[in-house]
């Protein structure tokens, strides 16, 4: 699959605008106004369509509210429901299929205020920023943006970023061993540029993942957010709600909402989880 350079550039520019608007949101309280589109376009040096695409995504995600004739405001805080209370290490089965990556951009740059807060580091400290297209059996599945502290991992090769499990590479080649992650998942839709990269129609449903991974010493190793195709990717959570008296007889029914049979099907991609969610890293 060839990567469309124009689509890739549009996605990356929109991503930088999104990060800038997110910093404005995080510096304010629910109900506070953010600058007008005209002001933001001038400050960020982007066109109004580029700004509007980023803002539209944040409105769909429930972080911003547009009020006709008044402007844009920080949305009310979301209610978070934790599925399980126990803490488990990253010892999850991988998602089905052969996962590979195509690099869109790799840079070393200052963390900035928003990413610095996530990684508990100075905004001036250096990070490795990686944008990559994730593929399963050769088909585009997700757009992923990684932020890794440069002080923790001196460099990341193209081979590490394109092939295999990144967490395994961190352990084997950089002596950084991941322990746990906190991840959130929200519904969204794709923009035109994202749709071109993912080979889906514009405004198709998608899943927005945000994950902070720490190592065995409690240090933040990676902050990543990803956009996954909603038509090819699903999540199955296995929850323990109480003690089991005895194993159920095999082959007799299944839980509502969970399809019978083997979870590890190839279409759509399925992920079983316990406590935290791990995609095909």
N, C-alpha and C positions, 0 to 999 in steps of 0.2 A: 504493500500500500504506500503510495506517495503522499507526503504531507503537503497540503496546500499552504504555500508561504504566506499568502495574503490572509487566509483564515487564521493561521498560527499567529501572525502579527497582531491581528485584531483582537484575538483572545487574550494575548499577553498585555496589550495596552489596556483593555477593559479590566484585566486582573489588577493592574497597578492602580487604576482609578478606584476600583472596589476597595482595595486596601486603604487608600487615602480617606475614602468616605467612612470606612469602618473605624478608623482612628478618631474621626470627628464624633461618631456615634458613641464610642467608648469613653470619650472625654465629657459626655453630657449625661443628663438624667432623663428618664422617660418623660415625654411631653415637651422637652426642649427643642427649639428650632435649629436646623442646620442652615448654612448659607444657601442662597438661591442658586439655581442652575447657572445663571449668567456669571455669578461671582465664582462658583466652583470651576467653571470652564476657564475663566481667566487665570485663576490661581494655579490650576493643574496643567494648563496649556493644552487642552484637548477640545475636540469638537463637541457640540451639544449631543449628537447621536451617540457618541462614545460614552459620555457621562450618563445619558439617559439609560443606556443598556445596563450599566453597572447599578444605577439607582433602582431600575426596575427589578433587578435580581434581589436587591436588599428589601424591596417592598414585598415581593413574593415570599421571601424568607421570613417576613414578619418583623424585620428590624427597623424599618422606616414606615411612616404613614404619610401619604399625600393628602392634603386638604385643599380642594379647589379654591383658588383665589387667596389662599393664606400661605402656602408653601409646604415644606417638608419637615416632619417632626420625628423625633426618636420614639419608637413604639414602646408600649408597655412591656414590662419584663414577662418572659414566658414562664409557664409552670413546668417544672421538670419532674418527671416520674422515673425513679430508678427502678430497673427491672429486678435486680438482685442486690442483696446487701453484702455478700461475701466478696473478698478481693482475691483474684486469681492471676497467676502469671500468664504470659503469652504462650500457651501450650495448646493452641487450637489447630484443628485440621485446616489445611489450605483450601481455598475455593477451588472448584473443579476447573479443569482445562489447563492448557499450557500458557502461562502468563509471560509476556515479554513487554518491552517498552521501546518507544521511539522518542528520543530526546527532542524537545522543542527549544529549550534554552537552559544553559548552565552558567551561573555567575557566582562570584564571591563578592559580597557587598555588605555594608552595615545593616544590622538587624532592623533598625528603626524602632519607634516607640511601641507599636502594636505587637510585632513579633518578639521584640525584646522582653515585653511583659510575659508573653507565653513561655519563653525559654528561660526566664529568670536571669537575664543578662543585660548588660548596658546597651542602649540603643546604638552606640558607636561600635560595639563589638562586631566582629566579622562572622557571617554565616555563609554556608553554601546554599544558594537558591537554585532549585531544579524544577523545571516544568517538563512534564513528560506525558505522552499519550500511552495509556495502558491497553494492551491487546490480549485477547484470549483466543488461542488457535488462529491467530492472524486477523481477527476481527476487532475493531476498536471498541473498547468497553468503558474507558474513563479518561478524564483529564485530571492530572494530579500535580499538586504544587508542594514541594518539600522544602523545609528550612532546617538545616542541620548546623549546629555550632561548629565553626571552623577550629576553635581551640580544642574541641573534643575529637574531631575527625579531620586530620590535616588535609586530605584530599579525597575526592571520589572519582574513580575512573569511569569512562564511558561503559566499560564492560560491566562494572558493578551496578550501574544504573539501568542497563538495558537487559541484562540476563540474570536469572536466578533470584534468590530471596535476599533483599537488601539487608534484612536483619542478620541473616547468616553471614553475609559479607562483613558487616560491622563487627561481628564477634570474631571471625576467623582472621580478618586482615587488619583490623584496627583495635582489637581487644576491647571492644565496647559491647557489653552483653545486655540486651534489653530485658526488662523484668515485667513491666505492666504498662497499660495504656488506658487513658480515658477518652472515649469517643462519643460524639453526638451525631445524629442522623436526622436530616430534615428533608421534606419534599420540596422540589423546585421545578423549573422548566429551563430548557436550554435556549441560549441566544442563537442568532443565525450563524455566527462564527463558530460557536461550540457545536452546533448541529452539523456544520460542514466537516469538522474534525471527527465527530462521532458517527457520521454517516446516518443521521436520523433527520426527520423533518424539524423545522424551527418550531419552538414552543413545545417540543415533546417533553413528557414527564421525565424527571431525573431525581436522583438521591444525592444530597449534599452531605458529605462526611467531613468532620473536623476531628483530628486526633492529636493528642499530646502523649508521646511515649517517653518513659524514663528507664534508666538502666538499673542494675542491681545495687548501685550506690545512691539511688534516688535522684540522679542528675537528669535533667531534660535532655533527651537525645535527638528528638525530632518533633517538629510541629508540622502537620500536613493537613491540607484540605483538598478534597477530591470531588469531582462531579461524575457520577455513575449513571449510565443509561438505565432508565426506568423500565424499558421493555425487555431487557436481557438480564437484569440483576435483581435478586431478591435475597432476603435475609430470613433465616429460620432460627428462632431462639428456643433453646431447650431450658425450661425453668423447673427448678425443684421447689415444689409448694408444700411439701411435707414428707414424712417418712413413708416408705412403701412397705406394706405388709408382705407382699409376695410378688414375684414377677408375673406380668399379665401373660395369658396364653398366647403363643405366637399366631400371627395372622388373623386376629379377631378385632377388626375395627381400627380406627385411628382417631386422634383428637381433631375436633373441628378447627378449620383454619390451617391444618398441617396436612399436606397431601400424603396419601399412603405410598409405601414403597421406599426405595433408596433415595436419600436426600441428594446424593452426589450425582445429579443429572447434569447434562451439558447444556441444556437449553430449556429454561433460562439458567444462568449461573446461580448456584445455590451455596449459601454459607451457613453452617451451623455454629452457634455461639454459646459460650457459657460465661456470663459475667461481663466480658468485654467483646468487642467485635473486631475481627481481623480480616482485612481484605487480602487480595493476592499481592503481598508486598514483594 
